[in-house]
């Protein structure tokens, strides 16, 4: 389900980074800039005329071999995952990513320098709340060919667990966990990309990794190196000496973490899942992840979100105490049983309200509507939503018990399906315009089992009781 949580966040000011593209070897300039609310992450190719924009969304994924490439028309952005992971790990929601080439700079092979740049620029809150996809059911994706699997489970906050197994003695099986996204910078951000030597030689043969050196990639040596290849590596990396140390890593590069490879794969998962387009609340468990299954899973979640948007049902937890119980509601509303049609208020802000009505067979209207086939009258569904809206507007005055709420107008009313005894009606009302002089314009929706049952636009006014 989708819910609004904290205010959206963007950069406080522009920051600039320069570096070399891993595969192109070209110097790249990248500028991170503040972006308006609801922008998300947008790459902008400023070296083109006109400037071409590519939103960081899964629908633009074009290639996933060794990195994630986005493409719109003929315009590409390569190696996006480390920067996107840094933005997610910094809790940023909106950012323009201006770049003067087709490939992001590899920097040190991790998210570290991106994180430092973001920290230098600072962040600022925006007015609108950020939507979050709240996982309520187990979601699974399996790649039969590779044996990779990603599972998304319900949880109170976002966390990640990754397991990798390359079936080699030098690397073996590794696991990594990130319990809180706030720990990304300290636990995951410095974990560098890695490769096996035989893969490196293949990439060199194909004219790739022109921007690679021994400082931005961990090279695992799983096979003996021929002397002629050792000399070639010296030339490629500009080193007087190349050696394999007892830990099986080329040139004795010091690991930041014993399980740095697994942590880097976790970073890739975070960066690729940023392509969902909104934060996720849930627990991610990835077994042997790679860019293909990561981005395929992002597409699957994006599709689920699109389906959820059709209903936009609020997320409620009946185990948590309500904002208002029925007695507190009666302290605000003048309605009384049997015409009080709201049992609980689940959420309440200055812009929205979520309420609940348990529809039981004891409702007096079921006696005549209809005998033998009880259905809740549509007009009472509207009345119940209006009462929830009354809580919203009366909550703005210090003495609500001295006011009454009156309908002024109802528009665009639709009834999607019947409401029966035993159903739990959940109402969500949002302000269309700010409340002025006691007049409230609201968009109202009612749901049963996350399915929309009725909706309408309402205008109401509160007036002080006559003495």
N, C-alpha and C positions, 0 to 999 in steps of 0.2 A: 504494500500500500504506500501511498505518497502522503507525506505530511510536511508541514512547514516547521522549522526548528529555530535555529539561531539566525541573526542577521547575516546577510551575505557579506563576503570579504573580498577586497581587491587590494592591489598594491597602493602604497601611499605616494610613491613617486617612481619615475622611470629609473631603470638600471640597465647597464650595458655590459655585455660579455663578448669576448673575442676568443676564438680558438680554431682548431683545425678539424675539418671533416674527416672522420675515420677512413672512409673509403675513397673520397675524392682527393684528400690531401690539400684541399683549398682552405685559405683563411676565411672564416665566417664571422660576421658580426651579428649578434643577437641582442635585441632590445626588448625588455619586458616592460609593459606599460599598463597603467590602470585602465580598466574597462568598465562600462556602465553595468548596472544591475541586469541580471538575466542574460548576460552575454556569454557566459561560459569561457572556455579557452578558444581563442581564434588565432591561428597562424596567418601572418600576412607577408607575402613575398614582395618586399619593398624594392627589390631589384627589377621588377617587371613594371611595365607601363601599359595599361593601368595596373595598380596594385591588385594582386589576386589574394582573396581570402579563402582559407580552408578551415572550417570549424573542426575542432578536435572531437569528432564523433565517429563511432564504429562504422557508420555507413560509408565513410570515405577511405576505409582501409583498402589498400591495393596489393601490398606485398608484406609477407611476414617472415622472409628468409633472413635469419640472424638479427633482424630488427623490425620495427613496425613503420611502414611507409603509408602516408596518407596521400590521396590523389584526387584532385577535382579538375575535370577536363584533362588538359595536358600538363597541369602544374602539380609538382610533387613536393612533399616534405618528408625527408628520411630521418630515421633514428630518433623518433619522438618520445620514446618511453621514459628516458631518464629525467628529462625536463618535466614531463607531465607528473611523474612520481614526486618530484620535488615540490610542485605546486600543490598536489593533494596532501603531501606530508606537511606543508605549511598552512593547511586549512584555507587556501585561497580558492575562491569560486569563479572569479571573473578576471581575465587577463588577456591583453593583446600581446602576441608573440611575433614581433617584427624581425624578419630575417632576410639577409641579402643573398641567399643561395638556397639550394635544394636540400641541403643536409645540415642538421644541427651539429655544432661542434662537439667532439667527443669528450673534451676537457680531460679529466683524469680517469674516465671510464666509469664514473659513478654519478650520483646526484649531488655530491658534496659542494662543488663550486656553484651550482645552480642555487642550492640552499643558502649559501653564503651571500649570493647576490640578492636573493629575496629578502634575507634578513637585513641587508644594507638598505634596501628600498623601503622596508617597513610595510605594514599593512594597515588598512583602515576599514571600519565597518560601514556598511551601506544601509539604506533605510529598509529595503525589502527583505523579507525572511527567505532563507534558502530552503528549497524543497529537498526532501530526502526520501529515497526509496527504502521503505522498511520491509524487511523480509519476514513473511509470515508462514511460508511453507518451504520445505526443502526443494532447492533448485539444483539440478545436476546436469553436467555436460561431460560426455565421454568421447574421446577420439580413438576409435577402434584401431586405427592404423598404428598410432604411436603408443597406445596404452595410457595416454595422459587422461587425467580426470580433474575436474573442478567441481566442488560442492559448495553451495551457499546455504547456510543455516540461520534460523532466527537467533538473534542475540540482542543484548541491550546496547551494544556499541560495535563499531567496526573493528575487526581483528583478522589476522592472517596467520595461517600455518602452511608451510611449503615443505615438500619432501622431493629430493632429486636423487636419481640413481643412474649414473652413466655406465655402470657395469665395467668399471676400470679400477685397477688396484690403486692407482695414484690418486684418484678422487673419491671413488666409492660412493656410499650413501650418506647424504647429509640432510639435516632438517633445520628449519629456521622458523621462528614465531615472532610476530609483532602483536602484542596484546592491546596496545593503544596507539592510534595514529599519531598522537602527540609525541610518541617516542621515536618517530621515524628518523629524525635527524641524528640522534645519538645511536640508535640500534641498527639502522639499515642504510642511511644516506651515503656513507663512505665506502660501501661495498662495490668493488670494481668489477667490470666485465671480465670474462675469462674465455679461454679457448684452448683446444688441444693443439699440439704442435702440427699434427698431420693436417688439421683443418687450416691452420695458418699457412702452411706451405701451399695448399690448394688455392687459398685466396690470393696469395702472392702470384701464383701461376696465372691467375685470371685478372691480374692487374688491379686488385682491390687492396684495401687497408693501406693506402698510400699515406694516411695520416696516423698510422699506428706506431707506437714505440713501446718499450718495456715499462713505461710509467703509466700507461692507461689500459693495460690488459694483463691479466694473470695468464701465463702460458703454462699449461700442464703438459709434461712430456711423458706420453704413455708408450712410446716406442723409442728404440735407440736412434741417435742422430748420426747420419753419415758425415764424415769429415768435410766433404764438399758442401753439404747443406749447412754445417756449422759456419763455414767461411761465408756463405751467402747471407746467413742471418746477421753476421757481423756487419756486412755492408748495408743491409737493409736498415738496421737499427743504429748504425753509426757507433758501434761499440768496438773497443779494442779486444774485449774478451767476452765470450759467451760460454756459460757453463750451466750444468744441471746439478742442483744441490740435492742433498738427501731427501728433502721433502717433495722432490719431483717437479719443482717449479723452475722454469728457465731464469737464469741470471740472478738467482737468489733474491727475488722480490719478496719483501716482508709482508706477510698477510696482516690485514687489520683485525681479522677474526679467524679462528680456526675453521669456521663454517662459512667463510666469506662467499663461496660460490652459491650456497643455498640462499644466503641473505640477498645476493644480487638477483637471483631468480625471483625472490619475493618482491624486490624493487620493481622488476619488470612486470610482475602481476599487477602491482598497484598502478604503474604507469599505463598499462594497457587497459585496465578496467576504468581508468579515468575517461575513456572513450564512451562509457555509458552516458555521460552527459550530466550526471548529478551524483551527489554522494550516496553511499549505500550504508544502511545500518544492518549488519549481519556478520556472521563469521565465515570467512573464506578458507576452505581447505583445498589446496592444490597439490596433486601428485604428478610429478614429472611435467611441470608446466612448460610451455613455450609460447612464442608470440602468436602462433596460429590458434591454439586452443584458447589462449587468453582473449584474443579479439573476437573469436567465434562466440565465446561466453558473453562478452560485452554486447554483442549483437542480440543474443538471446535475452539478456536482461532488458535491453532497450525495447525489444518487442513486448515484453511483459509490462513495462512501464507505459507504453502506448496503449495497451489494452486497459490498464488501470486508469489512465486518464479519461477514458470514456465514461467511467463511473465516478472517479475522484472521491470514492468513499473514505471518510475519515478513519484513522486508526485509533481504536480504543482498547484499553486494557481494563477489563472488569475486575481484576484483582486489586487495582489501585483505588484508593478512596476518591469519590467524585469531588469536583470543585464545590458543588452544592448538592445536598440531598433534598428530598421533597419538602422537608420542613423549612429549610433555608430558602427554597424556591417560593414557598408561600409567604415568607417574610418580604419578598419583593413583589410578586405578582398578586393581583387581587382575586384571581380565579380560585375556586375551591371545588373539591369533588362534588358531583361526578364530572364537572366540566374542566377540571385541571388535567391537562393532557401531556404534562412533562413530568417524568419521575426523577431524572438526574440531569445535572449539567456537568459534562465531562471536561470541556475546555471553555475558557472565557478570556478574551482579550479585548482591547479597545476597537478591534476590527472584525472579530468573528466570535461565534459561539457554536459549540457542539453539545447537543442534548440527546436524551434517550427516553423512549416510552415503551414500556413492556405492555404489549397488547394481549389481554387475557379474555377468556370467554365470559368473565364476570362483567365486562363493559355493558352498560345498560342499552347502548344502541344496537348491540347484536340481537336483542329480543325481536326487533322489527326489521333488521337490515342484514340478512334476510332470514326468516325462519327456515331451518334445515340447510342453509347455505350462507353462514355468517361471513360478511365482508365489511371491513371498516370503510365508512363513507369517505369519499375523496375530500369533501368539504371539511371533515374533521382532521384529515391529514394536514390540510392547509392551516387549520386552526392550531394544531399542535406545533407546526413549524413557527407560526406567528407568535405563539406563547414563548417559545425558545428565543425568538427575536426580541420579544418584550423584555426578557432578562438582559439581553445585550444593551438595549437602549436605556432601561431603567437603572442599569448599573452605573450610568454616567451621572446620576443625581445623588446627593447625599441622603435624601429622605424618600426613597422609592415608594414607601407605604402611603405617601400622600399623592400619588399619581395614578392615573388610569391610562391604558394604551388603546388607541383606536385605529382601525384600518382606514387608510385613505385611498389605496389603489392596489389592485392585484393584476399583474400582466403575465403573459407567456406561461400560463399554467398548463402542465402536461401530466398525465397519469400513465405510467409505464406498465404497471402490473398490480394486481389486487394485493391487499394486506389482510391476512387471516389471523384468527386467534392463535396465540402461541408465538407470533412474530415479535421481534424486537426492532422497533423503529429507531433509527439513528438520524438525527437532523444535523445538518451543517448549514449555517447561515453566515454570509460574508457581506460586509458593507460594499455597496456599489459606489457610494459617495460618502464623505464624512458627515457625521450627525451634526445638524445645525438647527437651532431653535426647537429642539425636541423632535425633529423630523428625521426619520431613519429610512433609507433606501437599502433593501437587502436582496441578495440573490439566495434563494432557499432551495435545498435539496434534501430529500428523505431517502434512506436506504434500508433495505432488509438483506442480511447476508451479503453485504457489499454490492448489492444490485440496486440501481436507481429505481425507485417506485413512484416518486412524484417530485415535481419541481415547480418553481414559479418565482417571479420578481414581485416584491412586496414593498409598499410604502406605508408606514405607520407613524403616528404622532402621539406623544405623551402629553397629557394635560393634567394640571393640578385639580384634585378633587374639590368640588364646591363644598364650602363649610355648611 
